[in-house]
């Protein structure tokens, strides 16, 4: 793992960011982890990817995209931290009550899972959120059936907040898919 670099993306790296996102959307649990499909993403124009990366590139203030880069330059994992301002509404229509970070798009190539790189990416994301963005709370949303992700989030200190985001589309009308909010308060993070 010492030969890997965890860092923020640069604005001109949109092609690599696009390829990593497409790899994430081909993962067997992508339907549980992402609100976008491979078919939707692959059809987006280059301008979409350029703007998306620029918004979260090194030096940006409203978001930061963190990646793990192998010794050969291959991106093997990534995540994004979004800053959510108090008084706004989030993607699900809920009121944002305080300045907070929101981690999205967490992905690691399967052959690199379990080696500690995701922990290092989370450390970098939290450091950016606490120091550069000045948030006091970081959250993430995880599908109720994504047990692997929930185990990891708990292990790195996130706890369920009790907030559930219904997604609809369950296997029958009485069973709704749901996402669970997990949070980490700054004072609880070492």
N, CA, C and O of each residue as an XYZ file, in Angstrom:
760
protein
N       0.813     -1.191      0.000
C       0.000      0.000      0.000
C       0.857      1.255      0.000
O       0.381      2.310     -0.419
N       2.087      1.182      0.449
C       2.928      2.378      0.532
C       3.225      2.969     -0.841
O       3.631      4.128     -0.934
N       3.032      2.204     -1.896
C       3.293      2.726     -3.238
C       2.080      3.440     -3.831
O       2.143      3.928     -4.960
N       0.985      3.507     -3.088
C      -0.221      4.207     -3.532
C      -0.217      5.634     -3.005
O       0.325      5.916     -1.936
N      -0.825      6.522     -3.767
C      -0.967      7.915     -3.364
C      -2.456      8.215     -3.252
O      -3.227      7.915     -4.164
N      -2.852      8.803     -2.138
C      -4.224      9.257     -1.957
C      -4.175     10.775     -2.022
O      -3.432     11.418     -1.281
N      -4.983     11.342     -2.925
C      -4.906     12.785     -3.167
C      -6.205     13.304     -3.776
O      -7.090     12.535     -4.152
N      -6.292     14.626     -3.861
C      -7.410     15.266     -4.560
C      -7.135     15.222     -6.060
O      -5.982     15.228     -6.491
N      -8.196     15.177     -6.840
C      -8.039     15.183     -8.296
C      -7.659     16.587     -8.766
O      -7.869     17.579     -8.066
N      -7.101     16.637     -9.955
C      -6.832     17.908    -10.626
C      -7.895     18.088    -11.703
O      -8.417     17.108    -12.236
N      -8.211     19.318    -12.016
C      -9.308     19.628    -12.940
C      -9.139     18.991    -14.315
O     -10.132     18.703    -14.983
N      -7.905     18.765    -14.749
C      -7.683     18.199    -16.083
C      -7.764     16.667    -16.115
O      -7.531     16.061    -17.161
N      -8.087     16.047    -14.997
C      -8.122     14.582    -14.917
C      -9.522     14.008    -15.098
O      -9.830     12.950    -14.551
N     -10.350     14.676    -15.838
C     -11.734     14.243    -15.995
C     -11.859     12.892    -16.686
O     -12.779     12.134    -16.378
N     -10.958     12.570    -17.613
C     -11.048     11.265    -18.297
C     -10.857     10.112    -17.312
O     -11.594      9.127    -17.351
N      -9.863     10.242    -16.429
C      -9.623      9.195    -15.429
C     -10.796      9.115    -14.449
O     -11.188      8.024    -14.034
N     -11.352     10.270    -14.083
C     -12.510     10.290    -13.181
C     -13.702      9.601    -13.834
O     -14.429      8.854    -13.179
N     -13.899      9.851    -15.110
C     -14.995      9.206    -15.843
C     -14.804      7.693    -15.854
O     -15.750      6.950    -15.594
N     -13.595      7.232    -16.152
C     -13.330      5.786    -16.202
C     -13.546      5.119    -14.841
O     -14.086      4.015    -14.773
N     -13.130      5.783    -13.760
C     -13.335      5.217    -12.428
C     -14.828      5.143    -12.107
O     -15.297      4.149    -11.552
N     -15.568      6.186    -12.454
C     -17.011      6.184    -12.211
C     -17.693      5.076    -13.001
O     -18.566      4.387    -12.473
N     -17.306      4.898    -14.256
C     -17.907      3.834    -15.070
C     -17.579      2.461    -14.493
O     -18.423      1.565    -14.513
N     -16.362      2.287    -13.981
C     -16.007      1.020    -13.328
C     -16.889      0.806    -12.095
O     -17.351     -0.307    -11.845
N     -17.120      1.863    -11.334
C     -17.970      1.761    -10.139
C     -19.387      1.341    -10.519
O     -20.008      0.530     -9.833
N     -19.884      1.891    -11.602
C     -21.259      1.599    -12.020
C     -21.409      0.208    -12.640
O     -22.527     -0.244    -12.883
N     -20.288     -0.468    -12.895
C     -20.323     -1.862    -13.371
C     -20.173     -2.852    -12.220
O     -20.263     -4.061    -12.431
N     -19.946     -2.358    -11.015
C     -19.790     -3.226     -9.844
C     -21.104     -3.969     -9.580
O     -22.179     -3.405     -9.785
N     -21.032     -5.221     -9.131
C     -22.257     -5.997     -8.881
C     -23.228     -5.355     -7.886
O     -24.425     -5.636     -7.949
N     -22.752     -4.501     -6.965
C     -23.674     -3.854     -6.030
C     -23.927     -2.389     -6.393
O     -24.409     -1.624     -5.557
N     -23.614     -1.997     -7.603
C     -23.815     -0.602     -8.027
C     -25.262     -0.161     -7.842
O     -25.520      0.991     -7.495
N     -26.205     -1.071     -8.073
C     -27.626     -0.713     -7.920
C     -27.975     -0.353     -6.477
O     -28.963      0.341     -6.235
N     -27.173     -0.817     -5.516
C     -27.382     -0.473     -4.115
C     -26.564      0.753     -3.695
O     -26.912      1.442     -2.736
N     -25.488      1.011     -4.416
C     -24.548      2.037     -3.974
C     -24.696      3.382     -4.676
O     -24.314      4.409     -4.115
N     -25.229      3.398     -5.863
C     -25.256      4.628     -6.653
C     -26.655      4.894     -7.188
O     -27.416      3.966     -7.466
N     -26.979      6.158     -7.325
C     -28.296      6.551     -7.826
C     -28.269      6.792     -9.330
O     -29.168      7.434     -9.874
N     -27.260      6.291     -9.991
C     -27.071      6.470    -11.424
C     -26.726      5.105    -12.008
O     -26.127      4.269    -11.332
N     -27.100      4.883    -13.249
C     -26.748      3.621    -13.902
C     -25.575      3.824    -14.859
O     -25.261      4.945    -15.259
N     -24.951      2.727    -15.205
C     -23.860      2.762    -16.182
C     -24.363      3.363    -17.496
O     -23.683      4.190    -18.102
N     -25.537      2.952    -17.927
C     -26.095      3.428    -19.201
C     -26.288      4.949    -19.186
O     -26.014      5.617    -20.183
N     -26.757      5.492    -18.063
C     -26.911      6.945    -17.949
C     -25.557      7.642    -18.025
O     -25.390      8.619    -18.755
N     -24.598      7.131    -17.268
C     -23.290      7.781    -17.171
C     -22.503      7.715    -18.476
O     -21.896      8.705    -18.886
N     -22.511      6.567    -19.123
C     -21.699      6.416    -20.328
C     -22.196      7.323    -21.460
O     -21.427      7.671    -22.356
N     -23.463      7.702    -21.423
C     -24.025      8.558    -22.454
C     -23.817     10.047    -22.229
O     -24.189     10.859    -23.076
N     -23.229     10.414    -21.098
C     -23.039     11.841    -20.799
C     -21.908     12.424    -21.649
O     -20.921     11.742    -21.925
N     -22.053     13.687    -22.064
C     -21.009     14.316    -22.888
C     -19.748     14.628    -22.071
O     -19.789     14.685    -20.842
N     -18.646     14.825    -22.767
C     -17.386     15.163    -22.096
C     -17.532     16.402    -21.214
O     -16.917     16.481    -20.150
N     -18.336     17.361    -21.646
C     -18.505     18.592    -20.865
C     -19.069     18.294    -19.474
O     -18.716     18.971    -18.508
N     -19.933     17.298    -19.364
C     -20.471     16.908    -18.057
C     -19.340     16.467    -17.140
O     -19.261     16.909    -15.994
N     -18.464     15.597    -17.638
C     -17.365     15.062    -16.835
C     -16.366     16.153    -16.488
O     -15.850     16.187    -15.371
N     -16.089     17.040    -17.425
C     -15.160     18.139    -17.174
C     -15.673     19.037    -16.049
O     -14.922     19.388    -15.138
N     -16.951     19.405    -16.114
C     -17.547     20.260    -15.082
C     -17.607     19.549    -13.740
O     -17.335     20.148    -12.700
N     -17.962     18.278    -13.765
C     -18.067     17.499    -12.523
C     -16.723     17.441    -11.810
O     -16.650     17.644    -10.598
N     -15.664     17.165    -12.558
C     -14.340     17.066    -11.939
C     -13.868     18.439    -11.475
O     -13.288     18.561    -10.396
N     -14.104     19.451    -12.261
C     -13.673     20.795    -11.881
C     -14.299     21.233    -10.550
O     -13.634     21.868     -9.732
N     -15.566     20.898    -10.335
C     -16.259     21.272     -9.088
C     -15.635     20.622     -7.852
O     -15.742     21.166     -6.753
N     -14.983     19.467     -8.016
C     -14.403     18.773     -6.867
C     -12.897     18.653     -6.920
O     -12.312     17.848     -6.196
N     -12.258     19.449     -7.774
C     -10.806     19.350     -7.949
C     -10.048     20.067     -6.838
O     -10.606     20.857     -6.077
N      -8.785     19.766     -6.777
C      -7.874     20.394     -5.837
C      -8.102     21.909     -5.821
O      -8.104     22.556     -6.868
N      -8.291     22.457     -4.630
C      -8.511     23.891     -4.498
C      -9.971     24.315     -4.503
O     -10.278     25.448     -4.131
N     -10.879     23.436     -4.914
C     -12.312     23.760     -4.903
C     -12.778     23.869     -3.451
O     -12.205     23.240     -2.562
N     -13.812     24.663     -3.217
C     -14.285     24.852     -1.847
C     -15.607     24.151     -1.555
O     -15.902     23.881     -0.391
N     -16.410     23.847     -2.569
C     -17.718     23.244     -2.336
C     -17.728     21.735     -2.383
O     -18.722     21.111     -2.012
N     -16.644     21.138     -2.830
C     -16.547     19.680     -2.932
C     -15.085     19.308     -3.131
O     -14.266     20.134     -3.533
N     -14.779     18.062     -2.843
C     -13.437     17.554     -3.069
C     -13.535     16.089     -3.463
O     -14.142     15.283     -2.758
N     -12.922     15.751     -4.613
C     -12.872     14.361     -5.048
C     -11.504     13.813     -4.672
O     -10.471     14.340     -5.085
N     -11.517     12.753     -3.884
C     -10.303     12.105     -3.393
C     -10.149     10.782     -4.138
O     -11.110     10.027     -4.279
N      -8.935     10.507     -4.614
C      -8.704      9.237     -5.308
C      -7.484      8.528     -4.712
O      -6.627      9.142     -4.077
N      -7.441      7.221     -4.939
C      -6.269      6.407     -4.629
C      -5.647      6.036     -5.967
O      -6.299      5.453     -6.833
N      -4.384      6.382     -6.117
C      -3.666      6.174     -7.380
C      -2.532      5.180     -7.163
O      -1.720      5.330     -6.250
N      -2.490      4.156     -8.027
C      -1.451      3.147     -7.934
C      -0.126      3.631     -8.487
O      -0.054      4.699     -9.096
N       0.922      2.849     -8.279
C       2.258      3.245     -8.736
C       2.352      3.396    -10.254
O       3.230      4.096    -10.758
N       1.455      2.745    -10.974
C       1.439      2.841    -12.437
C       0.535      3.969    -12.935
O       0.339      4.129    -14.140
N      -0.019      4.756    -11.992
C      -0.905      5.855    -12.362
C      -2.368      5.470    -12.447
O      -3.219      6.334    -12.656
N      -2.685      4.172    -12.286
C      -4.081      3.731    -12.354
C      -4.834      4.186    -11.116
O      -4.350      4.049     -9.992
N      -6.027      4.730    -11.337
C      -6.902      5.096    -10.227
C      -7.634      3.840     -9.793
O      -8.308      3.201    -10.600
N      -7.504      3.482     -8.515
C      -8.097      2.238     -8.028
C      -9.279      2.470     -7.102
O      -9.988      1.525     -6.755
N      -9.499      3.711     -6.699
C     -10.620      4.012     -5.833
C     -10.835      5.500     -5.724
O      -9.971      6.304     -6.076
N     -12.010      5.852     -5.229
C     -12.300      7.265     -5.067
C     -13.568      7.508     -4.270
O     -14.351      6.595     -4.008
N     -13.744      8.754     -3.899
C     -14.950      9.233     -3.233
C     -15.009     10.734     -3.415
O     -14.035     11.357     -3.839
N     -16.154     11.314     -3.092
C     -16.338     12.757     -3.175
C     -16.934     13.239     -1.860
O     -17.817     12.596     -1.292
N     -16.439     14.383     -1.383
C     -17.036     15.048     -0.229
C     -17.707     16.310     -0.745
O     -17.051     17.179     -1.320
N     -19.008     16.410     -0.541
C     -19.763     17.601     -0.900
C     -19.974     18.431      0.360
O     -20.151     17.881      1.447
N     -19.956     19.750      0.216
C     -20.289     20.623      1.341
C     -21.750     21.012      1.193
O     -22.172     21.511      0.149
N     -22.517     20.777      2.252
C     -23.930     21.139      2.274
C     -24.113     22.290      3.250
O     -23.792     22.171      4.432
N     -24.625     23.390      2.753
C     -24.807     24.610      3.542
C     -26.088     24.546      4.366
O     -27.114     24.055      3.894
N     -26.025     25.042      5.591
C     -27.216     25.149      6.433
C     -28.255     26.017      5.730
O     -27.925     27.032      5.116
N     -29.507     25.602      5.833
C     -30.594     26.355      5.226
C     -30.920     25.957      3.797
O     -31.833     26.514      3.186
N     -30.178     24.997      3.261
C     -30.468     24.500      1.917
C     -31.237     23.187      2.023
O     -31.547     22.719      3.118
N     -31.535     22.608      0.877
C     -32.221     21.322      0.814
C     -31.288     20.329      0.133
O     -30.644     20.666     -0.860
N     -31.210     19.115      0.655
C     -30.322     18.113      0.059
C     -30.988     17.424     -1.134
O     -32.112     17.763     -1.502
N     -30.300     16.469     -1.729
C     -30.758     15.767     -2.932
C     -32.080     15.040     -2.727
O     -32.825     14.817     -3.682
N     -32.376     14.665     -1.469
C     -33.603     13.913     -1.183
C     -34.751     14.816     -0.741
O     -35.844     14.336     -0.442
N     -34.499     16.136     -0.698
C     -35.539     17.070     -0.304
C     -35.580     17.384      1.181
O     -36.491     18.076      1.635
N     -34.606     16.886      1.956
C     -34.541     17.157      3.387
C     -33.815     18.475      3.640
O     -32.874     18.818      2.925
N     -34.255     19.210      4.656
C     -33.599     20.460      5.037
C     -32.228     20.152      5.640
O     -32.083     19.235      6.449
N     -31.233     20.927      5.235
C     -29.893     20.818      5.808
C     -29.848     21.797      6.979
O     -30.002     23.005      6.794
N     -29.636     21.269      8.181
C     -29.735     22.087      9.387
C     -28.423     22.707      9.825
O     -28.427     23.663     10.601
N     -27.294     22.186      9.348
C     -25.999     22.732      9.747
C     -25.011     22.534      8.608
O     -25.220     21.697      7.729
N     -23.938     23.309      8.631
C     -22.876     23.132      7.644
C     -22.302     21.730      7.838
O     -21.830     21.383      8.921
N     -22.349     20.938      6.779
C     -21.904     19.551      6.910
C     -21.278     19.056      5.620
O     -21.512     19.594      4.538
N     -20.481     18.023      5.770
C     -19.941     17.319      4.619
C     -20.828     16.134      4.309
O     -21.485     15.588      5.195
N     -20.844     15.738      3.047
C     -21.633     14.584      2.620
C     -20.746     13.761      1.689
O     -20.409     14.198      0.589
N     -20.375     12.576      2.140
C     -19.520     11.696      1.340
C     -20.395     10.884      0.397
O     -21.361     10.246      0.814
N     -20.037     10.920     -0.885
C     -20.775     10.195     -1.923
C     -19.790      9.490     -2.853
O     -18.592      9.773     -2.851
N     -20.324      8.576     -3.640
C     -19.548      7.949     -4.703
C     -18.371      7.113     -4.241
O     -17.366      7.030     -4.947
N     -18.466      6.491     -3.077
C     -17.361      5.685     -2.546
C     -17.213      4.419     -3.385
O     -18.173      3.675     -3.585
N     -15.997      4.187     -3.872
C     -15.744      2.985     -4.668
C     -14.273      2.611     -4.608
O     -13.395      3.474     -4.617
N     -14.019      1.309     -4.549
C     -12.671      0.758     -4.636
C     -12.730     -0.439     -5.570
O     -13.615     -1.285     -5.441
N     -11.795     -0.516     -6.509
C     -11.742     -1.692     -7.384
C     -11.650     -2.943     -6.519
O     -10.931     -2.943     -5.520
N     -12.362     -4.011     -6.880
C     -12.412     -5.210     -6.035
C     -11.049     -5.767     -5.647
O     -10.874     -6.232     -4.521
N     -10.097     -5.729     -6.546
C      -8.784     -6.308     -6.244
C      -7.968     -5.484     -5.239
O      -6.903     -5.920     -4.802
N      -8.464     -4.301     -4.873
C      -7.767     -3.455     -3.899
C      -8.561     -3.292     -2.600
O      -8.144     -2.553     -1.708
N      -9.679     -3.967     -2.493
C     -10.484     -3.882     -1.272
C      -9.805     -4.657     -0.143
O      -9.164     -5.684     -0.369
N      -9.961     -4.143      1.067
C      -9.449     -4.846      2.238
C      -7.993     -4.587      2.564
O      -7.465     -5.175      3.509
N      -7.320     -3.715      1.803
C      -5.901     -3.471      2.068
C      -5.656     -2.174      2.830
O      -4.509     -1.839      3.126
N      -6.728     -1.437      3.154
C      -6.579     -0.216      3.928
C      -6.643      1.074      3.119
O      -6.642      2.160      3.698
N      -6.699      0.976      1.801
C      -6.750      2.184      0.980
C      -8.024      3.001      1.200
O      -7.982      4.231      1.192
N      -9.140      2.328      1.394
C     -10.383      3.058      1.615
C     -10.298      3.833      2.930
O     -10.810      4.949      3.021
N      -9.661      3.259      3.942
C      -9.463      3.965      5.206
C      -8.658      5.248      4.967
O      -8.992      6.306      5.502
N      -7.611      5.146      4.170
C      -6.755      6.313      3.898
C      -7.538      7.366      3.116
O      -7.391      8.561      3.371
N      -8.370      6.932      2.167
C      -9.207      7.888      1.436
C     -10.178      8.588      2.389
O     -10.378      9.799      2.294
N     -10.779      7.827      3.306
C     -11.698      8.433      4.269
C     -10.960      9.411      5.177
O     -11.486     10.480      5.487
N      -9.757      9.062      5.606
C      -8.970      9.996      6.424
C      -8.728     11.304      5.672
O      -8.872     12.385      6.243
N      -8.363     11.208      4.398
C      -8.119     12.409      3.590
C      -9.403     13.213      3.410
O      -9.381     14.441      3.481
N     -10.513     12.529      3.180
C     -11.801     13.206      3.001
C     -12.219     13.923      4.278
O     -12.671     15.067      4.237
N     -12.067     13.247      5.408
C     -12.447     13.864      6.683
C     -11.532     15.036      7.026
O     -11.995     16.062      7.525
N     -10.250     14.887      6.764
C      -9.320     15.994      7.016
C      -9.722     17.219      6.187
O      -9.737     18.339      6.697
N     -10.045     17.001      4.911
C     -10.475     18.114      4.068
C     -11.773     18.716      4.616
O     -11.902     19.938      4.700
N     -12.719     17.874      4.982
C     -14.007     18.365      5.487
C     -13.831     19.182      6.765
O     -14.404     20.263      6.900
N     -13.034     18.661      7.702
C     -12.852     19.351      8.983
C     -12.051     20.641      8.793
O     -12.447     21.703      9.273
N     -10.918     20.537      8.086
C      -9.978     21.659      8.016
C     -10.298     22.654      6.908
O     -10.433     23.847      7.177
N     -10.420     22.195      5.689
C     -10.619     23.109      4.556
C     -12.050     23.624      4.473
O     -12.272     24.803      4.195
N     -13.015     22.754      4.711
C     -14.419     23.152      4.579
C     -15.014     23.648      5.901
O     -16.035     24.337      5.893
N     -14.394     23.308      7.032
C     -14.855     23.791      8.324
C     -16.154     23.193      8.826
O     -16.854     23.818      9.622
N     -16.487     22.004      8.380
C     -17.735     21.385      8.825
C     -17.552     20.764     10.208
O     -16.433     20.461     10.622
N     -18.652     20.581     10.905
C     -18.630     19.946     12.220
C     -19.220     18.541     12.182
O     -19.181     17.806     13.169
N     -19.765     18.188     11.031
C     -20.447     16.896     10.893
C     -20.260     16.428      9.459
O     -20.328     17.221      8.520
N     -20.023     15.125      9.302
C     -19.959     14.521      7.966
C     -20.958     13.383      7.949
O     -21.067     12.619      8.908
N     -21.680     13.279      6.858
C     -22.671     12.216      6.736
C     -22.477     11.477      5.431
O     -21.747     11.911      4.539
N     -23.142     10.369      5.353
C     -23.225      9.609      4.111
C     -24.529      8.845      4.146
O     -25.119      8.634      5.206
N     -24.963      8.438      2.985
C     -26.210      7.700      2.857
C     -25.858      6.332      2.269
O     -25.122      6.238      1.287
N     -26.390      5.281      2.879
C     -26.072      3.922      2.438
C     -27.363      3.114      2.332
O     -28.249      3.228      3.180
N     -27.458      2.311      1.301
C     -28.651      1.492      1.099
C     -28.794      0.499      2.247
O     -27.808     -0.042      2.746
N     -30.032      0.274      2.653
C     -30.320     -0.639      3.768
C     -29.795     -2.052      3.524
O     -29.517     -2.774      4.481
N     -29.656     -2.456      2.272
C     -29.196     -3.811      1.959
C     -27.699     -3.896      1.655
O     -27.199     -4.974      1.334
N     -26.982     -2.779      1.751
C     -25.553     -2.781      1.437
C     -24.757     -3.024      2.729
O     -24.153     -2.111      3.293
N     -24.779     -4.265      3.166
C     -24.162     -4.641      4.439
C     -22.652     -4.425      4.438
O     -22.092     -4.005      5.451
N     -21.990     -4.702      3.330
C     -20.532     -4.518      3.247
C     -20.166     -3.065      3.534
O     -19.271     -2.793      4.334
N     -20.857     -2.135      2.881
C     -20.570     -0.714      3.093
C     -20.904     -0.297      4.521
O     -20.141      0.443      5.141
N     -22.025     -0.758      5.045
C     -22.397     -0.392      6.411
C     -21.344     -0.850      7.418
O     -21.020     -0.115      8.350
N     -20.808     -2.057      7.239
C     -19.756     -2.545      8.147
C     -18.537     -1.634      8.099
O     -17.975     -1.287      9.137
N     -18.130     -1.247      6.898
C     -16.969     -0.369      6.763
C     -17.234      0.981      7.433
O     -16.396      1.464      8.195
N     -18.386      1.592      7.160
C     -18.685      2.912      7.709
C     -18.699      2.885      9.236
O     -18.205      3.811      9.880
N     -19.260      1.834      9.811
C     -19.251      1.703     11.271
C     -17.813      1.568     11.790
O     -17.447      2.158     12.806
N     -17.022      0.791     11.081
C     -15.642      0.562     11.521
C     -14.832      1.856     11.549
O     -13.968      2.017     12.411
N     -15.092      2.783     10.622
C     -14.338      4.039     10.599
C     -15.005      5.133     11.423
O     -14.585      6.288     11.364
N     -16.047      4.786     12.197
C     -16.599      5.707     13.168
C     -17.961      6.296     12.877
O     -18.509      6.999     13.726
N     -18.528      6.042     11.715
C     -19.858      6.563     11.392
C     -20.913      5.726     12.116
O     -20.769      4.514     12.276
N     -21.978      6.408     12.550
C     -23.074      5.711     13.219
C     -24.397      6.102     12.572
O     -24.531      7.211     12.054
N     -25.379      5.196     12.598
C     -26.691      5.541     12.043
C     -27.313      6.702     12.815
O     -27.271      6.732     14.045
N     -27.882      7.647     12.095
C     -28.510      8.812     12.735
C     -29.981      8.567     13.032
O     -30.590      9.310     13.801
N     -30.555      7.537     12.433
C     -31.988      7.289     12.561
C     -32.787      7.856     11.401
O     -33.984      7.589     11.286
N     -32.136      8.642     10.530
C     -32.814      9.199      9.356
C     -32.837      8.141      8.262
O     -31.808      7.548      7.936
N     -34.013      7.912      7.702
C     -34.190      6.972      6.599
C     -34.731      7.733      5.403
O     -35.652      8.542      5.523
N     -34.142      7.459      4.248
C     -34.569      8.099      3.006
C     -35.245      7.036      2.144
O     -34.567      6.163      1.604
N     -36.576      7.095      2.004
C     -37.262      6.107      1.162
C     -36.955      6.362     -0.310
O     -36.956      7.502     -0.773
N     -36.694      5.284     -1.028
C     -36.372      5.398     -2.449
C     -37.493      4.923     -3.350
O     -37.501      5.234     -4.541
N     -38.452      4.165     -2.797
C     -39.482      3.569     -3.646
C     -38.886      2.397     -4.408
O     -37.720      2.051     -4.220
N     -39.670      1.804     -5.244
C     -39.172      0.733     -6.111
C     -38.909     -0.577     -5.420
O     -38.122     -1.380     -5.923
N     -39.531     -0.829     -4.294
C     -39.342     -2.106     -3.618
C     -39.929     -3.242     -4.433
O     -40.532     -3.016     -5.483
N     -39.753     -4.469     -3.948
C     -40.227     -5.628     -4.696
C     -41.754     -5.705     -4.735
O     -42.310     -6.331     -5.636
N     -42.429     -5.091     -3.790
C     -43.886     -4.959     -3.863
C     -44.266     -3.628     -3.217
O     -43.407     -2.936     -2.672
N     -45.540     -3.269     -3.276
C     -45.975     -1.957     -2.807
C     -45.752     -1.732     -1.316
O     -45.619     -0.587     -0.883
N     -45.710     -2.790     -0.530
C     -45.553     -2.624      0.912
C     -44.084     -2.538      1.322
O     -43.782     -2.213      2.470
N     -43.182     -2.822      0.408
C     -41.762     -2.874      0.725
C     -41.006     -1.817     -0.061
O     -40.759     -1.987     -1.255
N     -40.641     -0.739      0.593
C     -39.899      0.310     -0.085
C     -38.407      0.125      0.146
O     -37.979     -0.232      1.244
N     -37.618      0.371     -0.899
C     -36.178      0.443     -0.717
C     -35.894      1.688      0.098
O     -36.594      2.693     -0.028
N     -34.871      1.624      0.933
C     -34.531      2.786      1.749
C     -33.024      2.924      1.873
O     -32.274      1.951      1.798
N     -32.620      4.138      2.062
C     -31.230      4.463      2.341
C     -31.179      4.965      3.779
O     -32.124      5.593      4.257
N     -30.084      4.689      4.461
C     -29.901      5.070      5.852
C     -28.807      6.121      5.947
O     -27.771      6.010      5.290
N     -29.038      7.136      6.763
C     -28.007      8.152      6.985
C     -27.094      7.688      8.109
O     -27.561      7.270      9.168
N     -25.782      7.764      7.870
C     -24.768      7.527      8.889
C     -24.025      8.845      9.076
O     -23.801      9.573      8.109
N     -23.642      9.157     10.315
C     -22.989     10.431     10.589
C     -21.744     10.247     11.438
O     -21.584      9.258     12.154
N     -20.871     11.236     11.330
C     -19.691     11.325     12.186
C     -19.567     12.780     12.601
O     -19.386     13.664     11.764
N     -19.667     13.018     13.897
C     -19.522     14.370     14.432
C     -18.040     14.644     14.647
O     -17.291     13.747     15.034
N     -17.618     15.875     14.399
C     -16.200     16.215     14.520
C     -15.630     15.899     15.890
O     -14.520     15.375     15.984
N     -16.362     16.203     16.960
C     -15.825     15.972     18.307
C     -15.636     14.493     18.616
O     -14.909     14.145     19.546
N     -16.283     13.617     17.845
C     -16.124     12.176     18.066
C     -14.994     11.594     17.242
O     -14.553     10.470     17.483
N     -14.527     12.363     16.268
C     -13.446     11.877     15.405
C     -12.109     12.276     15.999
O     -11.891     13.452     16.293
N     -11.206     11.315     16.182
C      -9.908     11.636     16.788
C      -9.094     12.616     15.962
O      -7.982     12.975     16.350
